[in-house]
Amino acid sequence: MRSYRALPVRSSHLLLAVLLLAAVPASAGPAVLLYPALGRAHGVVLQGRVLKEAPSAGSSVLSRNLRRLTAPAWECARVEISFQGATATVTSGDEGHFEVNLPPPEGTSFATGFALAQAKAGGAEATVGVEIIPDDSPFLVISDFDDTLAVSHVTQPAKLMESALLRDADSQEVVPGMADFYGCLRAPAAPAFALVSGSPVQYVPRVAAFLGRHRFPPFALYLRNLGPGTLSNYKQPTLRRLLREFPQPVVLVGDSGEKDPEIYAQIREEFPGRVKAIYIRDAGRTGKASRFQDMVLFREARDAAGHAVKSGLADAACVLQAFPPEAPTAGNTVP
């Protein structure tokens, strides 16, 4: 039988694969997903999703991705959540999603730093890292994912489809240097990181594995709940919520392939004085210079890192080690 990996990326093939795999049970048991999050000493918002059937490993990357996307949700599931001695019980809603604003036990505060949160539902459980940010944390980095950290070819539909369905955490290409750029951001202490992306929430495990594989700092993940209401303007509500929830200034990082420059400009206008810098990776569609007014448009991560050093956002020694000066080519040497 012909492997799905060998097929050209055509909509008819992909549609056939979806129809075939949608009829295959994902697995015998339920699953609960809990998303990495950021919080403060007085509370943390935890989100996740409950599935009636956990996606199985599948026999190929395509089958694994399609099973992630088509795994049946469990609505009205009872979810027990715990973190640093605080507990809550919620009921999953539309598409199995749940959310809880969890305060610390009475008379206490959540300890700053990383700790594990746990969610249980239907005999399944999940644990995930949560970072409690101190109020004196220097800033918050809010980043896009596709074509900012991972090469997704958003501007080329056929290649985008291939990236979405025929790639996984271990095969999707990373944008060179971005992990080192993020790792050097500190002024003077390291910031916290949040990822706000149009990738579907079904890909939270895949995105988390990709970030870990390529040595990115720990991220809170805010991915898109796919549906008619999230076809556009899906990033702004999450960005606004983060800026209202956390008092720190923010550094916004995205790419030029879609609407990141326009979205970030809008947020900068809505929250005067809160945006320290906007970095936009050149992923095409850069002909209109006005899109990038008062932003740093860069092709290579080393250029963004160099600007961050000059702006007091990155450690100079770290950047020098991560991005050593390039040796001059023979044609540029001066005798």
C-alpha positions as CSV (number, residue, x, y, z in Angstrom):
1,M,0.0,0.0,0.0
2,R,1.3,3.5,-0.9
3,S,2.5,5.4,2.2
4,Y,0.8,8.7,2.9
5,R,4.2,10.3,3.3
6,A,4.9,9.5,-0.4
7,L,1.7,11.3,-1.6
8,P,2.0,14.7,-3.1
9,V,0.2,17.4,-0.9
10,R,-3.1,17.7,-2.7
11,S,-6.4,18.5,-1.1
12,S,-8.1,15.4,-2.6
13,H,-5.5,13.1,-1.0
14,L,-5.7,14.9,2.4
15,L,-9.5,14.8,2.3
16,L,-9.5,11.1,1.6
17,A,-7.1,10.5,4.5
18,V,-9.3,12.5,6.9
19,L,-12.4,10.5,5.9
20,L,-10.5,7.2,6.3
21,L,-9.0,8.0,9.7
22,A,-12.0,9.8,11.1
23,A,-13.7,6.4,11.1
24,V,-10.9,4.7,13.1
25,P,-11.3,4.8,16.9
26,A,-8.5,6.9,18.4
27,S,-8.0,4.6,21.4
28,A,-9.9,2.8,24.2
29,G,-9.6,5.4,26.9
30,P,-10.2,9.1,27.6
31,A,-7.5,11.7,28.0
32,V,-7.2,15.1,29.6
33,L,-4.9,17.8,28.3
34,L,-3.6,20.6,30.6
35,Y,-1.8,23.5,29.0
36,P,1.4,25.1,30.3
37,A,0.5,28.4,32.0
38,L,1.7,31.6,33.7
39,G,0.4,32.8,37.0
40,R,0.9,35.3,39.8
41,A,1.2,34.8,43.6
42,H,-2.5,35.5,44.0
43,G,-3.8,33.2,41.3
44,V,-3.4,31.3,38.1
45,V,-5.7,30.6,35.2
46,L,-5.5,27.0,34.1
47,Q,-7.0,25.7,30.8
48,G,-7.2,22.4,29.1
49,R,-9.4,19.9,27.2
50,V,-11.0,16.5,27.8
51,L,-11.2,13.8,25.2
52,K,-13.4,10.8,25.1
53,E,-10.7,8.9,23.4
54,A,-7.0,9.7,23.5
55,P,-5.3,9.8,20.0
56,S,-3.3,6.7,19.4
57,A,0.3,6.8,18.1
58,G,-0.7,6.0,14.5
59,S,1.4,4.4,11.9
60,S,2.6,7.6,10.3
61,V,3.0,11.3,11.0
62,L,-0.1,12.0,8.9
63,S,-2.2,9.5,10.8
64,R,-1.0,10.9,14.2
65,N,-1.8,14.5,13.2
66,L,-5.2,13.6,11.9
67,R,-6.1,11.7,15.0
68,R,-5.0,14.6,17.1
69,L,-7.4,16.8,15.1
70,T,-10.3,14.4,15.0
71,A,-10.2,12.9,18.5
72,P,-13.7,13.2,20.0
73,A,-14.2,15.8,22.7
74,W,-15.8,15.0,26.0
75,E,-18.3,17.7,27.0
76,C,-19.7,17.8,30.6
77,A,-16.8,15.9,32.0
78,R,-16.0,16.4,35.7
79,V,-12.4,17.8,35.9
80,E,-10.4,17.9,39.2
81,I,-7.6,20.4,39.2
82,S,-4.8,20.9,41.8
83,F,-1.8,23.2,42.1
84,Q,0.4,24.0,45.1
85,G,-2.3,22.9,47.6
86,A,-5.2,24.6,45.8
87,T,-7.9,22.5,44.3
88,A,-11.0,23.1,42.1
89,T,-13.6,21.0,40.3
90,V,-15.0,22.2,36.9
91,T,-17.1,20.8,34.1
92,S,-15.8,20.7,30.6
93,G,-17.8,22.7,28.1
94,D,-17.9,23.1,24.3
95,E,-15.4,20.9,22.5
96,G,-14.3,19.5,25.9
97,H,-12.6,22.7,27.0
98,F,-12.3,23.8,30.6
99,E,-10.9,26.8,32.4
100,V,-10.5,27.7,36.1
101,N,-9.1,30.8,37.9
102,L,-7.4,29.1,40.8
103,P,-6.5,31.1,43.9
104,P,-4.0,29.8,46.5
105,P,-5.3,28.3,49.7
106,E,-6.7,30.9,52.1
107,G,-4.0,33.0,53.8
108,T,-1.2,31.9,51.5
109,S,0.3,32.8,48.2
110,F,1.6,30.7,45.4
111,A,5.4,30.3,45.5
112,T,7.2,31.9,42.6
113,G,9.0,29.8,40.1
114,F,8.0,26.6,38.4
115,A,5.7,23.9,39.9
116,L,3.5,21.2,38.5
117,A,-0.3,21.4,38.1
118,Q,-2.5,18.4,37.8
119,A,-5.8,17.7,36.1
120,K,-7.9,14.5,36.4
121,A,-11.0,13.4,34.4
122,G,-12.6,10.0,33.7
123,G,-9.7,8.1,35.1
124,A,-7.1,10.0,33.0
125,E,-4.7,12.6,34.4
126,A,-2.2,15.1,33.1
127,T,0.5,17.2,34.8
128,V,2.1,20.3,33.3
129,G,4.6,23.0,34.3
130,V,3.2,26.3,35.6
131,E,5.4,29.4,36.2
132,I,4.4,31.8,38.9
133,I,5.9,35.1,37.9
134,P,7.1,37.5,40.6
135,D,5.8,41.1,40.2
136,D,9.4,42.3,39.8
137,S,10.0,40.1,36.8
138,P,11.6,42.4,34.1
139,F,9.3,41.7,31.2
140,L,7.1,39.1,29.5
141,V,8.0,37.8,26.0
142,I,4.9,37.0,23.9
143,S,5.7,35.1,20.8
144,D,4.1,33.7,17.7
145,F,4.9,30.2,16.6
146,D,4.5,29.5,12.9
147,D,7.3,31.1,10.8
148,T,8.5,32.8,13.9
149,L,9.9,29.8,15.8
150,A,9.0,26.9,13.4
151,V,9.2,27.0,9.6
152,S,5.6,26.5,8.5
153,H,5.4,28.4,5.1
154,V,2.2,30.1,6.0
155,T,2.3,32.2,2.8
156,Q,2.4,29.1,0.7
157,P,-0.8,27.0,1.1
158,A,0.6,23.7,-0.2
159,K,3.7,23.9,1.9
160,L,1.6,25.0,4.9
161,M,-0.6,21.9,4.6
162,E,2.5,19.7,4.4
163,S,3.9,21.4,7.5
164,A,0.6,21.0,9.4
165,L,-0.1,17.4,8.5
166,L,3.1,15.7,7.3
167,R,5.5,17.1,10.0
168,D,5.7,16.5,13.7
169,A,7.8,17.8,16.6
170,D,10.8,15.9,15.5
171,S,10.6,16.7,11.8
172,Q,9.3,20.3,11.5
173,E,12.1,22.7,10.8
174,V,13.1,25.2,13.4
175,V,13.9,28.8,12.6
176,P,17.7,29.0,13.1
177,G,18.9,31.0,16.1
178,M,15.6,31.8,17.7
179,A,16.1,29.5,20.7
180,D,19.5,31.2,21.3
181,F,17.9,34.7,20.9
182,Y,15.2,33.9,23.4
183,G,17.8,32.2,25.8
184,C,19.8,35.5,25.9
185,L,16.9,37.7,26.7
186,R,17.4,39.0,30.2
187,A,17.4,42.5,31.8
188,P,18.9,41.7,34.3
189,A,16.9,38.5,35.1
190,A,15.3,36.2,32.5
191,P,11.7,37.1,31.5
192,A,8.7,34.8,31.3
193,F,7.5,33.5,27.9
194,A,4.1,33.0,26.5
195,L,3.2,31.6,23.0
196,V,0.1,32.9,21.4
197,S,-0.5,31.1,18.1
198,G,-3.1,30.2,15.5
199,S,-2.0,26.6,15.7
200,P,-4.9,24.5,17.0
201,V,-5.2,23.5,20.6
202,Q,-5.1,19.9,19.5
203,Y,-1.4,20.5,18.8
204,V,-0.4,21.6,22.3
205,P,1.6,18.4,22.9
206,R,3.2,18.6,19.5
207,V,4.2,22.3,20.0
208,A,5.4,21.7,23.6
209,A,7.6,18.8,22.3
210,F,9.0,20.9,19.5
211,L,10.0,23.7,21.9
212,G,11.7,21.2,24.2
213,R,13.5,19.5,21.4
214,H,15.0,22.7,20.2
215,R,16.0,24.1,23.6
216,F,13.5,27.0,23.8
217,P,12.8,28.4,27.3
218,P,9.6,27.1,29.0
219,F,6.5,28.6,27.4
220,A,3.0,29.1,28.5
221,L,0.9,27.9,25.6
222,Y,-2.2,29.8,24.3
223,L,-3.3,28.1,21.0
224,R,-6.4,28.6,19.0
225,N,-9.7,26.8,19.6
226,L,-10.7,26.1,16.0
227,G,-14.2,27.2,15.0
228,P,-16.2,29.8,13.1
229,G,-15.5,32.4,15.7
230,T,-11.7,32.1,15.5
231,L,-11.2,32.4,11.8
232,S,-9.8,36.0,12.4
233,N,-9.0,38.3,15.4
234,Y,-8.3,35.2,17.5
235,K,-4.9,36.5,18.9
236,Q,-6.1,39.9,20.2
237,P,-8.3,38.6,23.1
238,T,-5.5,36.5,24.4
239,L,-2.9,39.3,24.1
240,R,-5.3,41.7,25.9
241,R,-5.9,39.2,28.6
242,L,-2.2,38.7,29.2
243,L,-1.5,42.4,29.4
244,R,-4.3,42.9,31.8
245,E,-3.4,39.9,34.0
246,F,0.4,40.7,34.3
247,P,1.8,44.1,35.1
248,Q,5.1,43.6,33.4
249,P,6.0,45.4,30.1
250,V,6.1,43.0,27.1
251,V,8.3,42.2,24.1
252,L,6.3,41.0,21.2
253,V,7.8,38.7,18.6
254,G,6.2,37.5,15.3
255,D,6.7,37.4,11.6
256,S,5.6,39.3,8.5
257,G,3.8,36.4,6.8
258,E,0.4,37.2,8.1
259,K,-1.0,39.9,10.4
260,D,1.4,40.0,13.3
261,P,2.7,43.5,12.6
262,E,-0.9,44.9,12.4
263,I,-2.0,43.0,15.5
264,Y,1.0,44.1,17.6
265,A,0.6,47.7,16.4
266,Q,-3.0,47.5,17.6
267,I,-2.0,46.2,21.0
268,R,0.7,48.8,21.4
269,E,-1.8,51.5,20.7
270,E,-4.3,50.0,23.2
271,F,-1.7,49.6,26.0
272,P,0.4,52.8,25.9
273,G,3.8,52.4,27.4
274,R,3.5,48.6,27.9
275,V,5.3,47.4,24.8
276,K,9.1,47.6,25.1
277,A,9.9,46.3,21.6
278,I,8.3,44.5,18.6
279,Y,10.5,42.1,16.6
280,I,9.2,40.8,13.3
281,R,10.9,38.0,11.4
282,D,11.0,38.5,7.6
283,A,8.9,35.7,6.3
284,G,7.8,37.5,3.1
285,R,5.2,40.2,2.3
286,T,7.5,42.9,3.5
287,G,7.0,45.3,0.5
288,K,4.9,47.8,2.5
289,A,7.3,49.5,4.9
290,S,4.5,51.2,6.9
291,R,3.5,47.8,8.3
292,F,6.7,47.8,10.4
293,Q,6.7,51.3,11.8
294,D,8.8,51.4,15.0
295,M,9.4,47.7,14.9
296,V,12.5,45.7,14.3
297,L,12.3,43.7,11.0
298,F,15.0,41.1,10.9
299,R,16.0,38.3,8.6
300,E,18.5,36.5,11.0
301,A,18.1,35.9,14.7
302,R,21.5,37.4,15.3
303,D,20.2,40.7,14.1
304,A,17.3,40.7,16.5
305,A,19.7,39.6,19.3
306,G,22.1,42.5,18.5
307,H,19.3,45.0,18.7
308,A,18.1,43.5,22.0
309,V,21.6,44.0,23.5
310,K,21.6,47.6,22.5
311,S,18.1,48.0,23.9
312,G,19.1,46.5,27.3
313,L,16.9,43.4,26.8
314,A,19.6,40.8,26.2
315,D,22.8,39.8,27.8
316,A,25.8,40.9,25.6
317,A,28.1,38.0,26.7
318,C,25.3,35.4,26.0
319,V,24.7,36.9,22.5
320,L,28.4,37.0,21.7
321,Q,28.7,33.3,22.6
322,A,25.5,32.3,20.8
323,F,26.2,34.4,17.7
324,P,30.0,34.7,17.3
325,P,31.2,37.3,14.8
326,E,31.1,36.0,11.3
327,A,34.5,35.6,9.6
328,P,35.0,37.8,6.6
329,T,34.8,36.1,3.2
330,A,37.9,36.0,1.0
331,G,36.4,38.7,-1.2
332,N,35.9,41.1,1.7
333,T,39.3,40.8,3.3
334,V,41.6,43.8,3.2
335,P,45.3,43.1,2.4
